[in-house]
Structure formats: structure tokens, C-alpha cells
Amino acid sequence: MRGTAWLLSGQVTIVLAQLFYAAFTGRLVTPAAFGAYAVAMSTAPLVLLLANAGIGSAAARASKLSEPQVRALATVSLVLGVVAAGIVWLIAEPWSLLWGNPEAVNAIRWSAFSVLPAPFLGLLMGLSRRSGQFRQLSLASTGSGFLGMAIGAPCVWYFRSASSLVTVSIATSAIQTVILVWVVGRAALPGQLRFDVIEHLRFGVKVVLSNGMGYLSGATPQLALSRGVGAAMLGSWNRAAVVTQVPLEMILTSLLQVLYPEFRHDIGTTERASRLWLDLLALAVWVMIPLGAIAAAFSYFALPFLLGPGWQTAADLAPWVAMTAVANVPVMVLGSALEATGRFGGVWPPRIAWLVITALSSTIALASHSVMPVIGGFLVGSVVSHALQLRYVHRSTIFSVAILLRVYLRVLLAGATAGLVTALWLNAITTVGSMALKILLAVSMVLATGTTLWRSRLRLPPIRIARRYGIFKGLG
């Protein structure tokens, strides 16, 4: 859990910095250019999904991994990076035409430079997580993020194009790779290929297939938005996601990066999982769903101020994007546990169901030229996918689904209350005319919330769960 604290603190720092970076770039680049940028950012994950071969995940969960095996995996990942970057460069034009956004060609080709080190970086991150080097991983992520934005900001200021927006991801991935090579040491150097790494690659292929369906479930609706509604709408969706979905997913990812290697202790047994997985899911939803509800309310009021004029569509989308993000939280947490323990019987059906639902909703969005079917597809897909996961858990007697459902009911009530109170308070702040009164209302909101949470801290469910595992003992 100390690793979670390190990663979480690093991610929170980056999230805050990215909000300022989003405010800066939103005033320089048009929604249409952000649409082209979103198309570019949809290309790299697809190629990387195939190129990574799940090497990072396989390394993180491996019970035994010798240095010669690591060096063989390093060789494989470097070769895959070169191949993947070449593919991204070659498919730039047809991919942009597929999305109905020919302006994205240059941005896609520039994104190839961020793809180049990505498979190797995935391996380095997996090795760092496996060895418990979370402090170093957090510092590498935070430092490279800040340096990437420091390099990207002048580029965006000068060029003000979709291609300049890609600069931050190129710089960040390159810097983080260099730092983690130093952290991992000589084991990161490429070495001779070995047959005994095939077992790890075999697991990686399953991860690739699973994540591939997840990618299609996320990219297909955005493709429908680009072709059916327009590049500006896709750009608005992208900015709404940056303020809501991305921060929430970064926080959740911090938790999963720590826990994924630990799930290897639950391979082939449910003795530990019967309580730990239940507590993990409860902790995740108790933290993320109220946060998501607050983010939904906050983003609607704050996004026009943050990004500047011309982004009202993004503000209208932001609460919906936040809700799709929090609906996906239990799916991601339980899916990671099932995947890491090799229980793919609980992975494939939810992935397939979600892909079918999003494909149908995307078709409707394309025909109706509306964004609402996309939002509905994300929400319904999350619910159906998690229901199928829980069906597998119940049949495998991993933990009590009935207890978890009661937790969900309480969390939804708490999240709705948090979102409603936040919306009412922010509405009051925005409607008063006096700046002094605005500041007074904002300060009183923060103080009232902080005081209430502090006084009831020992009764808060996430704190109670954490204290069972020796965390926050000093809060009593």
C-alpha cells in the first residue's frame, strides 16, 4: 500500500499539472485541431496493443523471471517498437481517411515517435512494479510528465496545430524510458533470445486479445463521432475526457499498478480472494464513484473557465463523460484481477458483450448524427459487462456477490448526494454577482466539506476498509 501512496501522489500531481496544461492549450488550439489530435492518439494504442504482446503484464505477474529471460524480453520489445512505429507512419493516411479527418495525417506520423519506445517502456514498468520499485516508478512518471509538458508547451504556443499537441507524449515517453532504464539496471539491456520466454509471451497474447476488444469498444464510438458528428465534436469529447475521465483513470491505474503483480498469489485459489477482492472492489467504488460525481458537477461549471471561450460543447459533455468513467471502475478492477490470475472465462464474455453494445450504439450515433447513443452505449456496456463478470464470480464462488451489490447501492446513494450538493453549491457561486461573495462561498464550501469528512473519518467506509489492512491507523 505504500506503493499505492507513491503512485497516487505522483498521479495527482500530474493530473493537477495537466489541468493547467489543458487550460493553456485549449486557448491556443481549435476544437477541430483537437479532433485531429484525438484521431492521432487513437492510432498509436491500436498498434501498440499488437506490438506490446502483453510483455509488461506478463513480466509483472511472473512468479519467476531470470535476468537472461528479462534481457530476451527486452530484445523482443525493442524490435516490436521499431515495427510498430513503422506501421503507424505507413497507415497515417488511410487511418485519417477512415476517421474522415485528413488533417490528422501529420499528427499520426509524429505519434510514431511516441510508439517507438513504448513496448520497451511497458516492460520496464512491469519489471519495476514486480520488484516493488513504486517510488522510483512514481518519480519517473511525474518527472517525465512535467518535462514533457515543459517541452510541449512552447511547441503548441509556436505551431498551434494538432501535430504540436503530440509533442508532449513523444517527450514524456522518451524521458520516462531513459529514467527507468537507469532504475532497472543492466537487466534492461537487450540480450539473446530464449525459448523459455514463450510461456510469458503466451499469456501476453491473451492479454492482447482482451485489451484489443477493450480498445475497439472505446475507439469505435469515437470513430462514429468523428464521421457522424464531426471533428469538432470529437475534439470537444477529447477535452471533456482530459478534465474528467483521464484524471479518474490515472488515479485508478495507480491502484491497479500496485495490485496487479500481487494477484499472482491468487492463481488457482480463492482462499485469499474471497475477502481481499471484495474489499478491493468496495474500496475502489467508495473512492472513485463519489469523486466521479463531484468531477461531473465541477467540470460542467469549471470547464468553460478553464479552457476559455468556444468550449461550451465540451462542458455539456463533461458530466456524461465523467459518468461513463466511473461506471467503468468496477469493470476495470475486477477485470484486472481475473486477467492477472488467468481466469479468462470471466474476461472474454464481458469484453465481447461490451464490444457488441458499443458497436450498436456507434451505428445509431453514425445514423442519427448524435452523441447521445455513444454515451448510452458506454453506460449500458459497463453495466452489462460487470454483470457478466459477477456471474462468473458467483459461479466460481470467489466471493459473495450479494454483499458487493449492497455496497454498490450505498455507494450510488453517496455519489448522487455528493454530486448534487456540489452542483448546487457551484451554481450558487456562479450566479452571485460579487467576486467577494463568490470567494466566500467557495471557501465555506471547502471548509464545510473538509470539516465534515474529518469529523466522520472513522465512520467513512473506505477508511474503515483501509484500516483493516493497517492503513490510516494514525487517524484514530
N, C-alpha and C positions, 0 to 999 in steps of 0.2 A: 504493500500500500504506500510505502514511501516513494516507490517508483511512480505511482499514480500521482502523488503530490507534485513530484518534479515535472512530469509531463503536463499535468493540468496547469500548473503555474506558467509554464512556458507557452502553452497554447492560449491561455487567457491573455498573456502579454501580446502575443502575435495578433489575436483577434482585435484587441483594442487598437493596435497599430494599423491593422487592415481597415478599420472603420475610418481612420483619418486618411489613409491612402485612397479608399473608395471615394471619400468626400473630395479629395484633390483631383483624382482622375475623372470623376463624374462631372466636374465643371469644365473639363478640357476636351472631352471626347463625346460625340453624339451617341444617342441610343442605337442608331443604325450601325455605327462602328463597333459598339459593344456586342451587337448581334453577330457581326463578323468574327469578333474575338471569341464569342461563345461557340461558334462553329469550329474555330481552330482548336479550342480546348476540348471539343468533343472527339476530335480525330486522334489525338495522342493516347487517351485512355484505351481506346479500342485496340490500337496496335500494341500498346504496352501489355494489355491483357493477354495477348497471344505470346508476346515476346518474353514476358516475365516468367512464364511457365510455372508460376506459383512458387518460385525458388525461395523467396523471402519467407513465406508462410511455412514452407517445408522445413527450412532451417530453424525457425523459431520454435517449432513443436518437436523437433527431433530429440529423442532420448539420448542418442549417442551420435557424435559428429566429430571425426578426427580432423586434424589440420590438413592432411592431404586431400580429404574429401571437400573441405571448405575451399581450398585453392582450386580444385577441379570445378566446383560450382562457380567460383569467381570467373574462371575462363569461359564457361558456358554463358554466364550473364553478360560479360563484355562483348562476346560475339553476337548475342541476341540484341544488345543495344545498338550495335552498328547496323545490323539488318533492319531493325525496327525504324531507326532514323531514316534509312534509305527508303523504306516503304512509305513513310509519312511524306517525304519530299516528293516521291513519284505520284502519289494519289491525290496531291493537293488540289489539282484542277477538277478531276471528276468528283471528288468529295464535295467541293464547294458547289458544283452544279447540282449534285444530289440534294443539297440543302437549299437550292435556289438562291445562293448568295455568292456570286462570283467575286465579290470584293474580298472574300476571305482567303483567296489563294496565297497571297504573300504571308499572311499571318500563320497559315497552316505550315508553310515551308519553314518559317522561323521557328515554329514549335518543334520541328525535328531536332533542334539543338538541345531542347529540354528532354527529349526522348532518349538521346544518345547515352547518358549515364544512368538512366532510370532503372533498368534491370539490376545493374551492379549496386546501385543505391538501395534497392529493395533488399538485396542480400545483406548488405552492411547493416541495415536497420534490423533485419531479422536476427542477425548474429548479436547485435547489441542488446536486443530485447531478451534473447535466450540467456545471455550471460549476466543479465541484471544491471547493465550499464545505463540505467534510465537517466541519471543525472547528466551524463555525457551526451546522451541522445537528445535530451531536452535542450541543453545548451547549444548543441549543433543545430537543432531545428530553429531555435529562437534567433541565434546569431546569424544564420544564413538567411532567415526571413527578413531581418532588419537590413542586412547588407543588400539583399535582393531588391527590397523596396527603395533603398538609397540609390541603387544603380538604375532602377526602373523609372523613378520619378523624373529625373532630368530628360530621359528618352521620351516619355509621354509629353512632357512640357514642350519639347522641341518639335517632335514629329506629329503628335496629336492624331494618331492613327491606330487601327486595330493591331498592326504589327508591333507598334511600340508597347502595347499593353502586354505582349508576350514576353518582353524583356525580363520582367520580374521572375517569371517561372524559370527561364533559362539560367539566370544568375543564381537563384536560390538553389536549384538542383545541383549546379556545378560546385558551389561553395560547400553545400552540405556533404557532397560526396568526398571532397578533399578532407574535410574535418573528420568524417567517420573512418576514412582510410587510416588516419593517424590514430584514432581511438581503437580500432580493431587490431592494428599492427600488421606484422608480416603475414599473418594468416589470410589477409585480404589480397595478397599478391596472387596473380594467376599462376596456375600450376598445370601439371599433366592431367589429362582426362582419365577417369577411372570408371570401371563398370559398377562399382559398389555405390555410386550415387544415383543409380537408376531408380532405386526404391523411393528416394526423396523426390525425384522428378515425376514418378508415377502419381504420388499424392498431389504434387503440384498441378498435374494435368486436370485432376478432379476439381481443384480449386479454380483453375482457369475456366472450366466449363460452367461452374456455379457462378463465378463472377461475371462471366460473359453474358449469361442470362440477366444478371443484375444490371449490367451496362445497357443492354438492349431495352430493358424496362425503363431506364432513366433517359436514354437518348432518343428513343422513338417518339415520345411526346414532344421533346424539344424540336425534333425534325418536323413534326406536324405543325408546331407553332411557326417555325421559320417559313415553311412553304404555304401554310394555310392562312396565317395571320400577318406575317411579315417580319423582316429582320429587326425592326424597331421593337416589336413586342417581345421577341427573343432577347433583345438587349435589356429590356425592362425586367424580364424574368431573371436574367443573369444578375442584375444589380439588386433585385429583391432578395435573391438567394445569398448574395455576398453579405447582406446585412442580417439575415435570419438563419437560413439553412446551413451555410458554411460554418459560422461560429458554433452552432449547436452540434454539428457533426464533428468538428475539431475537438470539442470537449468530450464527446462520447468516444472518439477514436483514442484519446489519451487513456481512457479506462481500458479499452479493448486491447491496446498495445501491451499493456502490462499483463492482462489476464490471459491472452491467447496462448503464450507459452505454458502457463500454469494448467491449462485444460488438459495437457498431455497426461497429467496424473489421473484423469477420469476416463482414459481409454479402456474400454472393456469392462467398466464397473460403474455402478450407480450409487455406491455407498456414500461417497462424499458429495456427489452431485445432488442428492435428494434434498439437502438443506442449502448447500452453497449456491447452486444455480437459482434456487427460489429467492434467496436473499439478494443475489446479484441483480436479478430482474427487478425485484422490488426497489432496490436502491437506485437503479438506473431510471426507472419511471418516476420515482418520487423526486428525483433531482431534475430530470430533463423535461417532463411534461409541464410542471409549473413554470420553469424557465421559458419553455416554448410559448406558453400562453402570455407571459409578460412580454416576450420578444414580439409576439404578434401584435399586441396593443401598442407597444412602444414604437415599432417600426412604421406603423401607419402614420403616426404623428411626427416622427423624427426624420423620416427618410427624405421628404422634400427639403427640409432644412439642411440635412446632411449632404445631399447630392446637388442641391441647387435647383433652379427652375428647369422645367421640362421633364421632370421625372415623376409626375403625379400618377401615371400608369403603374410605375414600379411601386409606389406607395400603396395603391389599391391592391396590387398583387401580393405584397409582403405578408399580410396576415395569413393568407391562404398558403403561401409557400412555407411559412413557419409551421402551420398545422400539418402539412404533408411531412415535414421533417420530424416532428415529434411522434407522428403516427408510425414512423419507420423505426423508432428507437427500440421497442421490444423485439422487432423482427431482426435487427442487426445484432443485438446482444445474444439472443437465443440462437440465431443462425451461426454466429461465430463459435459458440460452444459446441454445437452439433458438428460443424465443419472440422474444428480442431481435434475432436475426438473420433473423427472418421465415421460419424453416424449420418451418412449421406442419404439414407432413406428419409430423414427428416429435412433434407436440404433441397432435393430435386423437386418434389411436388409443389412446395411453396414458390419456388423460383419460376416454375413453368406456369403456375396459376397467375402469378403477378405479370408475367410477360404477356399472357393471353389477354388479361384485363386491360393493360396499358395499350396493347395493340388495338383493341376495340375502341378504347376511348380516344386514341390518337386518330383513328379513322373518322370517328364522329367529329373531332375537332377540325380535321382537314376539310371535311364536307361542309361544316357549319361556319367555318372561319371564326371560331370562338375559342377562348382559352378555358372556359369552364369545364368542358368534358375532360381536359387534361388534368385539372385539379381533382375532379371527381374520380378519375381513374387511379390517381396516386393514392387517394384516401381509401377507396374500396380495395385496391390491390394490397395495401398494407394490412387491412383487417382480414381479408381472406387468407393471405399468406401466413399471418400469425396464427389464425385459427387452424390451418393445416399443420403448422409446427406443434401447436399444443395437442392436436390429435395424435401426432406421433409420440410426443412426450407421455401422454396418458396411456397409450397402448404399450409403451416401453417401460411404464411405471418408474420414470426417472424422478418426478416429484409430483406433488398434489396440484393439479390444475385448478381445482375448486378454490384452494387458498389464494392462488395467484389472481383469479378472477375477482375475488373480494377486494384484494389490494387495488386492482385496476379501477374498481368502482369508486373507492375512496380517493384515488389519485385524480380521476377525472373531475370529481366534485371540487377538490382542492385547486386543480388547474383552472377550472372555469371561474372559480371565485377570484383567484389571483389575476386572471386576465381581465375580468370585469372591473375589479377595483382599480387596476392600473389604467384601463381605458377611461373610466370616469374621472380619475384624478388628472390624467393628461388632458382630457377635454376641458376640465376646469382651468388648467394652466394656460391652454391655448386661447381660451375665449376671453379671459380678463385682459383689459387694455393696458394696465400699468405694469411696467417692467419690474418694479419693486415687488408688486404683488405676485407676479409670476415666480420670481426668485423665492419669495416667502413660501408659496405653495409647494414648490419643488423641494426646498429644504425640509419643510414639515413632512412631506411625503417620505423622504429618505429616513428622517429621524423616527417617524412613527413606525415604519416598516422594520427598521433595524432594532428598535426597542422591543417591538412585539416578538420578533424572532429570537432575540436574546433571552427574553424572559421565559419563553416557552421552549428553549433549546433542547432540554432533556426530554420533552414530550414529542419532539418532531420525529416522525418515523425514520427518515434517513439517518439521523444522528443515532437513534436507538439501534438501528441495524449495524451501523459502523462501530458502535461501542461494544457490540457483541464480539467483534474481532480485534478488540484492543485499540481502536482508533478513537480519537477525541475523548480519551479518558480524563484529560485535564479540564474538560468543560463543566464538570460537576461542581 
